[in-house]
Amino acid sequence: MESEQVITGSSPAWNLAMTILWRGGIFVGGLASVVAGLLYVKQDSLLYFPEIGNVPRRPGSNPRRYRSPAEHQIPYETHMIRCEDGVTIHSWLLLHPNSRRERLPTILFFHGNAGNIGLRLPNAIQMFHYLNANIHLVEYRGYGDSDDVKPSEAGLKLDAEAALRFIADHKEIDSQQIFIFGRSLGGAVAFHLAQYAEKNKIPAAGVIVENTFVSIAKMVDYLMPLVAPLKPLVLRIGWNSGRIAARIKTPVLYLAGAADQLVPHPHMQELFSASRK
């Protein structure tokens, strides 16, 4: 029978193993601390991207066909909307003639976390024609032609609230036929606005969300698993749509694609389940 070597607490091999484990633990812990520190300081800039790649911030500098609804012969209005904190945001209202008389629906459109509203024109124009609806494209603060203010969760919520108040008071809009649409980050904005509308008794006919997430905390679990245990200490952004979905009474339509490369499909399934409770 071969002899078995036992590493005791006082042997050189034991001491070497403990040194490696100790230093490795310090390295991993230090790395996690650095990442957590960067997450705390830079988390807004990790979520909000007014510019992406070579695409400029402002719609007027976009490639052709992405600069203005005028390039598509769509009747529209440009509006600068003043928010409660004094910030002004830019929007386009794609408006059908005789909209109010015909009681046409209006979709309040909140885009994702990257780029200006010009990049959403092809989708908005499809909605305008196929749904026979007015489309109000809203540009968050810090994005496009809105005021050059650092985007934040609190700020985007104010942007959405101001946009809803504006469109509900527009003389050509039927205030009983306003639907709130949001894609990705815009879905979180839409959920917040639905809750705000209910609390303030502003009519909202329904909410439509496309491939959005349950919360930023759950997205951190997916995108940054090493940092996940430190979330209570460093995460300042909430966007907790899961909590809102379970509470609001406004009807919600979920548009989900299982192949989304950023937001895991189970997030939409969880939101849908929360709405049914």
N, C-alpha and C positions, 0 to 999 in steps of 0.2 A: 504494500500500500504506500502510495506516495505521501510524503510528509506535507502537512498544510502549514503555511506561514501565517502567523497571526500578527496583525499590526496593533500594537498596544499604544496606549495614550502617551507613552514616553519615548516611542521609537522615532527615528528620523523621518521614516516614511509618513507616520501619523502627523508629525509637525509640518511636513511639506504639504500634505493634503489639506490641513487646516489653514495654512497660509494661502494656498490657492483659492480655497472656498471663500475665505475672508476678503481677499483682495477682489475676487470676482464679484462678491456681494456688494462691496463698496463701489465698484465700477458700475454695476447694473443700477444700484440705488442712486448713484450720482447722475447717471445718464437719465434715469427716470425723472429726477428732480429738475434737471436742465430742461427736459422736454415739457414738464409740467409748468415750469416758470415761463417758458416761451408761450405756452398755451394761455396762461393767465394774462400775459401782457399783450399778446398778438391775436387773441382769439377772434376779435371782430374782423381783422384783416385776413384771417384764414377762412372766413365765411362769406364776406361781401367782396365782390370783384367788379367794380364799375368798368374796368377795362380788362379785356382778355386777349392775349396774344398780340397780334398786329391790328386788332380791331380797336379803333379809337373810342374815347369815352362818349363823344357827342354824336347823335344821329346824323347831323349834317355832314359829318366826315366819313360816314359809312360807305361801303361800296354801293354802286347804283342799284336801285330798286329796294334799298334798305334805309333810305334817307328820310322819306316822307310819304304819307298816304297820297299826296298829290301825284307821285310818280305812277300811281295805279288808277288815277281818275276816280278816286273815292271821295265823296263829299265828307269833309271833316272840319273840326274846329280845334284850334290849339288853345290850351288854357294853362295858366300859371296859378296854382292853388296855394293859398296861404294856410299854413298849419297853425295849430294852437300855440306853438312855441315861437312863431314868427318865421320859420323856415318856409320857403316857397318851392313847390314841386311842379314839375312839368308834366303835361298829359296831352294826349290826342283823343278826341271823341269822334269816332267814325259814326256818322249820324245819317240815318235814312230820312228822306223827305217825308213830311206828314207823320212823323214817328208817334207823336202823342195822340193824334186823332185816330190812328190805326192801332193804338195801344201795343206797340211793338216792345218786346223785351229789350233790356239793356244789360250787357255783361260787363261788370267791373273787373278788369283784367290785371292780375298781379303776376309779374314775371319771376323767373328764377334768380339765382344769386349772382349771375355774371352777365355783363353787357347791358346795352341800352334798349329802349323799346323799339327802335328801328329794326332790330334783329328779329322781333316778333311779328313784323308786318305780314309775312306770308300766312302765318297761322291766323292772325286777327282778321285778315281779308277773307279767308275761307269761312270763318265764323260769321262774318258780316253778310256774306252771300248765302251760304247754305242754311244758316239758322234764321236768316231774315231778322237779325238783331243788331242793335247799336252796340259798338264796342268802345269802352272807355279804357284806353291803355294808360296806366299810371307808372310814372318813373320815380323810383325812390330817391330820397335825398342822397346826394353824393354821386348819383348816376345821371348820365346824359346831360340834359339841359336844366336839371333841377339844381338848387343851390349847392355849392361846393362845401358840403358839411359831411363830416365823418358818419357813415351809416352805423346804426346800432339797433338793437331790438326795440328799445323804447322809441327811437326816432321813427322807425318804419311803422310802428303801430300808430303814431300820430299822423303819418302820411296817409295811411289807409283810412283812418277816421275822417280826416279832412276831405279825402276824395269821395267818400260815401255821402257826407253832408252836402258836398257840392253837387253831385249828380242827382241826389234826391230833390234838390231845389231847382234843377235846370228846367226851364219853361217848356222844353220840347221832349222831356222825359216823363214817362209814366212811372211815378214813384212806387207803384204797387207791383211793378214788373222788373225789379232790379235783382239780378243774380250775381253772386260773388264767385269769381273764378280765380284759382291759384295753381300754379305749377311749381313743384319742388319747394323751394323756400316760399314762393308765393302761396302755396297751400297753407303754410303756417300763418301767413298774414291773413288769409281768407278765414281761417278758423277764428283767429282773434277778432276779426271784424264782425263775424256772425254773432259772436258773444257780445260784442260792444253794441251791435244793432238791437239785440234783444233787450239788453239792460236799459238802453236809451229809447226804446219803443220806436225805432226807425225801421220801416218795413224792409224786409229782405225776402224775396220769393224763394230763394234757395242758394245752396253752396255747391260748387263744383270743384273738386280737387283732383289733380293729376300727379301721380307718382310723388307724393310728399312723404314726410317722415313723422314718426310719433313724437319725437323730441330730439333736441340736440344731444342730450345726455345719452340717449340710446344710439345716436349716430357715432358718438365718441367710442362707445363699446365696439362698434363695427370697424371704424376707421383707425382708431388709436387704442387697441386693447391694452397696451402696456401702461397707458396713462389712466385707464378706466378706474382703477382703485383710488386715484387721487381726485376724482371729479368733485367730491364735496368741498375740497379745499380750493380748487382753481377755476371751476367752471362758473362763469357769470351769465352766459346766455342760456335762456330757457327754451322758448318756443315750444311749450308743452301742449301740443295739439291733442294728444291722447286724453288728457284731462278734460279739455273743452269738448271733444267729440262725444264724450259720455254725458255731457250736461246740456248741450244746446237742443232746442226743439226744432230749429230750422231744418228742413229736408236737405240731405247731403247726397250728392251723386259722386261716386268714386270711379275714376278712370285710371286703371292700373295696367302696367306691362311687366311681366315677370322677368324680362331681359334687361331691365334698367341697370346700368353699370355703376350707378352711384348710390341710389337709395334701395336697400334690400326690399324685395317684394313683401316679406312678412310685415313690414311697417304698415303698408296699406291694408293688409289683412287684419292687423290688430286694430287699426282705426275703424275699419268697417265693423268689426265685432263690437267695439266700444259704442258705436252709434246705435247698435241694435239692442243694447241693454236698457 
